[in-house]
Amino acid sequence: MRTAASDLELVRPDSLEEALCALAADPALRPIAGATDLFVEANAGALRGRRFLDLWPLRELARIEANGDMLSIGALATFARIARAELVRARLPLLAEAARQIGGLQIQNRATLGGNIANASPAADSLPVLMVAEAAVVLQSARGERRLPIASFISGYRQTALADGEIIAAIEIPLLPEGAQRFRKVGARAAQAISKVVMAALVGPVPRVAVGSVAPVPLRLRRTEAVLAAGGSLAEARQALQEEISPIDDLRSTAAYRLRVAQNLLESFFAGG
Ligand SMILES: Cc1cc2nc3c(=O)[nH]c(=O)nc-3n(C[C@H](O)[C@H](O)[C@H](O)COP(=O)(O)OP(=O)(O)OC[C@H]3O[C@@H](n4cnc5c(N)ncnc54)[C@H](O)[C@@H]3O)c2cc1C
């Protein structure tokens, strides 16, 4: 293990075991993956923590593989690799689509799926996808391993259920039921834009819908899904969606625009389906 001493301290473990031991000894160590969110914090003069644990060299955390029906994506997999991975494109095309639309190419080369989840932004583009896919977050610490459904892992506005000494090791995604997978993000431009609204859906006999940027946390829209599953009209589904979300006005958009866009995306996904 190499440690660089300066104003900021970086611990670079050579293995996952070393990383977990270092975290157990010092839970204040803050994990770093691609550092795309961390640099934004640093530039804003709001960097949390002085001591960091660099996960980037741990290639065992970057694997993308199938274990039977389960797709497993290591937390350190970048969006560039996720967008290209044959397994992801075949099994979960809506995640490959979301990965292609995150930031621009430079960001995709560094930004990781684990970092996007841990950052827990209401606008994080991967989160509605993982909610529709009913993914589980695999957490590891020196104490062992546990799994949490993605919806329970995101516990509040920019908050997660990550415990002291834990890192996100992987994301596990079961096979999705039959249906067309849809993803759409609406931002100010095609690239380098934080979502004003982001929606993922499974359009099939068991409809699933999740949406980001319209509430403090990304949401699975269970009541809207129930209306669609029962053969309700698109007007009824639009109404159910309105009752489930709580968009706000902020520097990126207005509550009224977000509501209208979310309703229009829902309708475009499910029209005729
Ligand atoms: C210009 C720009 C454009 C962007 N565009 C988008 C976009 O379009 N869509 C979008 O969703 N996001 C976007 N982002 C945000 C960011 O790139 C993503 O959230 C990214 O996935 C974060 O991953 P990272 O590896 O860089 O995380 P880091 O910056 O390394 O870490 C982020 C947070 O997660 C924690 N963390 C990281 N990995 C782990 C782990 N394995 N276990 C536990 N904690 C961990 C860190 O401690 C930190 O709190 C953008 C950022 C920038 C700067």
The ligand as a Gaussian input file, in Angstrom:
#p B3LYP/6-31G(d) Opt

LIG

0 1
 C      -18.960000      17.580000     -16.511000
 C      -19.754000      16.534000     -15.772000
 C      -20.864000      15.975000     -16.392000
 C      -21.632000      15.009000     -15.729000
 N      -22.725000      14.488000     -16.358000
 C      -23.480000      13.579000     -15.728000
 C      -24.646000      13.044000     -16.385000
 O      -24.978000      13.378000     -17.511000
 N      -25.399000      12.143000     -15.677000
 C      -25.070000      11.749000     -14.422000
 O      -25.792000      10.924000     -13.844000
 N      -23.965000      12.235000     -13.787000
 C      -23.181000      13.133000     -14.407000
 N      -22.069000      13.650000     -13.772000
 C      -21.756000      13.226000     -12.400000
 C      -20.668000      12.140000     -12.278000
 O      -19.849000      12.050000     -13.417000
 C      -21.279000      10.769000     -11.981000
 O      -22.068000      10.829000     -10.808000
 C      -20.233000       9.643000     -11.858000
 O      -20.855000       8.419000     -12.130000
 C      -19.533000       9.571000     -10.507000
 O      -18.613000       8.488000     -10.554000
 P      -17.093000       8.665000     -10.122000
 O      -16.465000       7.330000     -10.296000
 O      -16.430000       9.789000     -10.838000
 O      -17.289000       9.023000      -8.587000
 P      -16.304000       9.816000      -7.586000
 O      -16.284000      11.277000      -7.919000
 O      -14.998000       9.122000      -7.470000
 O      -17.120000       9.611000      -6.217000
 C      -18.420000      10.141000      -6.053000
 C      -18.928000       9.796000      -4.645000
 O      -19.130000       8.398000      -4.535000
 C      -18.289000       7.825000      -3.523000
 N      -17.864000       6.551000      -4.105000
 C      -17.354000       6.349000      -5.350000
 N      -17.210000       5.032000      -5.592000
 C      -17.610000       4.395000      -4.471000
 C      -17.699000       3.010000      -4.116000
 N      -17.379000       2.025000      -4.960000
 N      -18.160000       2.699000      -2.881000
 C      -18.519000       3.695000      -2.025000
 N      -18.483000       5.015000      -2.306000
 C      -18.026000       5.348000      -3.527000
 C      -17.208000       8.845000      -3.267000
 O      -16.737000       8.795000      -1.932000
 C      -17.960000      10.157000      -3.535000
 O      -18.728000      10.496000      -2.416000
 C      -21.282000      14.607000     -14.417000
 C      -20.139000      15.171000     -13.795000
 C      -19.383000      16.116000     -14.460000
 C      -18.179000      16.692000     -13.781000

